């Protein structure tokens, strides 16, 4: 289960989860288009389009089956297999991966620009939908590892 917290002082939504997969497997799931397309959409549907230019200042573009606008952004930091930082929708997303004994502890944070920005994210369900998306990721990597 993905644990979620909202820190209104820092305008941050944080998700934590331990996955039964290696850090490399989880990092690959976050960065390889063929894998991202399988788990990114919170509905569980495969993405219609998924493009990744995995380099600092490289862009990504995810388009679902038409139920919401495309998600696009730019990578700001890539440290394989421990960290990804990207900007999207006016927020900064950070993914950190720590190796455990046959597991990976993942923390994903979304830092918004202001209280209003954070409340807008919560209003549109970004907190709930991101939690669902990370549940999809867990199922994806754990099924691949099995």
One Martini backbone bead per residue (centre of mass of N, CA, C, O) as a GRO file, in nm:
protein
  146
    1UNK     BB    1   0.098   0.035   0.020
    2UNK     BB    2   0.045   0.371  -0.020
    3UNK     BB    3   0.186   0.645   0.135
    4UNK     BB    4   0.025   0.961   0.227
    5UNK     BB    5   0.125   1.312   0.227
    6UNK     BB    6   0.047   1.651   0.343
    7UNK     BB    7   0.240   1.960   0.315
    8UNK     BB    8   0.142   2.289   0.360
    9UNK     BB    9   0.422   2.432   0.424
   10UNK     BB   10   0.570   2.295   0.144
   11UNK     BB   11   0.372   2.202  -0.088
   12UNK     BB   12   0.359   1.871  -0.028
   13UNK     BB   13   0.348   1.554  -0.185
   14UNK     BB   14   0.381   1.226  -0.032
   15UNK     BB   15   0.522   0.907  -0.126
   16UNK     BB   16   0.526   0.564   0.008
   17UNK     BB   17   0.716   0.260  -0.082
   18UNK     BB   18   0.750  -0.093  -0.089
   19UNK     BB   19   0.929  -0.296  -0.318
   20UNK     BB   20   0.948  -0.616  -0.495
   21UNK     BB   21   1.234  -0.481  -0.613
   22UNK     BB   22   1.470  -0.346  -0.778
   23UNK     BB   23   1.607  -0.050  -0.844
   24UNK     BB   24   1.650  -0.098  -1.147
   25UNK     BB   25   1.359  -0.184  -1.208
   26UNK     BB   26   1.225   0.078  -1.112
   27UNK     BB   27   1.381   0.278  -1.285
   28UNK     BB   28   1.296   0.156  -1.556
   29UNK     BB   29   0.989   0.203  -1.515
   30UNK     BB   30   1.036   0.527  -1.508
   31UNK     BB   31   1.218   0.538  -1.812
   32UNK     BB   32   1.058   0.333  -1.992
   33UNK     BB   33   0.815   0.353  -2.220
   34UNK     BB   34   0.710   0.053  -2.224
   35UNK     BB   35   0.652   0.067  -1.915
   36UNK     BB   36   0.497   0.329  -1.858
   37UNK     BB   37   0.248   0.255  -2.042
   38UNK     BB   38   0.145   0.027  -1.830
   39UNK     BB   39   0.120   0.229  -1.538
   40UNK     BB   40   0.051   0.545  -1.533
   41UNK     BB   41  -0.245   0.510  -1.540
   42UNK     BB   42  -0.487   0.515  -1.290
   43UNK     BB   43  -0.692   0.315  -1.448
   44UNK     BB   44  -0.486   0.094  -1.608
   45UNK     BB   45  -0.440   0.199  -1.872
   46UNK     BB   46  -0.290   0.231  -2.153
   47UNK     BB   47  -0.101   0.428  -2.316
   48UNK     BB   48  -0.111   0.592  -2.619
   49UNK     BB   49   0.142   0.777  -2.533
   50UNK     BB   50   0.518   0.748  -2.511
   51UNK     BB   51   0.784   0.979  -2.425
   52UNK     BB   52   1.156   0.966  -2.388
   53UNK     BB   53   1.423   1.198  -2.281
   54UNK     BB   54   1.694   1.068  -2.106
   55UNK     BB   55   1.780   1.380  -1.995
   56UNK     BB   56   1.894   1.662  -1.921
   57UNK     BB   57   1.627   1.854  -2.056
   58UNK     BB   58   1.448   1.634  -2.115
   59UNK     BB   59   1.156   1.501  -2.241
   60UNK     BB   60   0.811   1.424  -2.163
   61UNK     BB   61   0.523   1.210  -2.287
   62UNK     BB   62   0.178   1.159  -2.179
   63UNK     BB   63  -0.095   0.967  -2.320
   64UNK     BB   64  -0.403   0.889  -2.292
   65UNK     BB   65  -0.743   0.782  -2.374
   66UNK     BB   66  -0.890   1.092  -2.310
   67UNK     BB   67  -0.954   1.171  -1.984
   68UNK     BB   68  -0.694   1.363  -2.009
   69UNK     BB   69  -0.443   1.545  -2.019
   70UNK     BB   70  -0.144   1.563  -2.097
   71UNK     BB   71   0.179   1.460  -1.975
   72UNK     BB   72   0.442   1.701  -1.918
   73UNK     BB   73   0.812   1.735  -1.923
   74UNK     BB   74   1.129   1.785  -1.735
   75UNK     BB   75   1.443   1.693  -1.679
   76UNK     BB   76   1.683   1.772  -1.402
   77UNK     BB   77   1.750   1.474  -1.276
   78UNK     BB   78   1.992   1.192  -1.318
   79UNK     BB   79   2.036   0.900  -1.088
   80UNK     BB   80   2.144   0.610  -1.146
   81UNK     BB   81   1.908   0.432  -0.933
   82UNK     BB   82   1.806   0.688  -0.720
   83UNK     BB   83   1.723   0.953  -0.917
   84UNK     BB   84   1.446   1.183  -0.991
   85UNK     BB   85   1.396   1.498  -1.166
   86UNK     BB   86   1.098   1.700  -1.231
   87UNK     BB   87   0.898   1.902  -1.451
   88UNK     BB   88   0.537   1.963  -1.392
   89UNK     BB   89   0.271   2.158  -1.373
   90UNK     BB   90   0.456   2.360  -1.186
   91UNK     BB   91   0.618   2.117  -1.067
   92UNK     BB   92   0.818   1.909  -0.846
   93UNK     BB   93   0.958   1.596  -0.908
   94UNK     BB   94   1.053   1.321  -0.680
   95UNK     BB   95   1.262   1.029  -0.707
   96UNK     BB   96   1.340   0.781  -0.461
   97UNK     BB   97   1.588   0.508  -0.426
   98UNK     BB   98   1.612   0.234  -0.191
   99UNK     BB   99   1.788  -0.026  -0.090
  100UNK     BB  100   1.714  -0.356  -0.002
  101UNK     BB  101   1.609  -0.674   0.085
  102UNK     BB  102   1.465  -0.725  -0.213
  103UNK     BB  103   1.412  -0.410  -0.213
  104UNK     BB  104   1.230  -0.090  -0.256
  105UNK     BB  105   1.245   0.237  -0.153
  106UNK     BB  106   0.988   0.474  -0.225
  107UNK     BB  107   0.997   0.826  -0.309
  108UNK     BB  108   0.735   1.067  -0.376
  109UNK     BB  109   0.743   1.410  -0.483
  110UNK     BB  110   0.525   1.709  -0.478
  111UNK     BB  111   0.619   2.042  -0.554
  112UNK     BB  112   0.471   2.324  -0.509
  113UNK     BB  113   0.449   2.682  -0.541
  114UNK     BB  114   0.179   2.683  -0.356
  115UNK     BB  115  -0.105   2.671  -0.190
  116UNK     BB  116  -0.288   2.694  -0.440
  117UNK     BB  117  -0.152   2.474  -0.605
  118UNK     BB  118  -0.200   2.245  -0.408
  119UNK     BB  119  -0.512   2.270  -0.396
  120UNK     BB  120  -0.548   2.209  -0.695
  121UNK     BB  121  -0.433   1.924  -0.690
  122UNK     BB  122  -0.638   1.814  -0.485
  123UNK     BB  123  -0.900   1.887  -0.640
  124UNK     BB  124  -0.810   1.696  -0.900
  125UNK     BB  125  -0.665   1.429  -0.759
  126UNK     BB  126  -0.348   1.386  -0.746
  127UNK     BB  127  -0.322   1.220  -0.491
  128UNK     BB  128  -0.499   0.975  -0.566
  129UNK     BB  129  -0.388   0.915  -0.856
  130UNK     BB  130  -0.095   0.870  -0.771
  131UNK     BB  131  -0.150   0.633  -0.588
  132UNK     BB  132  -0.261   0.451  -0.815
  133UNK     BB  133  -0.013   0.460  -0.995
  134UNK     BB  134   0.179   0.330  -0.780
  135UNK     BB  135   0.023   0.068  -0.767
  136UNK     BB  136   0.078  -0.006  -1.061
  137UNK     BB  137   0.383  -0.017  -1.036
  138UNK     BB  138   0.400  -0.239  -0.828
  139UNK     BB  139   0.263  -0.455  -0.998
  140UNK     BB  140   0.459  -0.445  -1.232
  141UNK     BB  141   0.737  -0.510  -1.086
  142UNK     BB  142   0.637  -0.764  -0.929
  143UNK     BB  143   0.558  -0.931  -1.181
  144UNK     BB  144   0.840  -0.927  -1.316
  145UNK     BB  145   0.995  -1.057  -1.062
  146UNK     BB  146   0.825  -1.340  -1.049
   0.00000   0.00000   0.00000
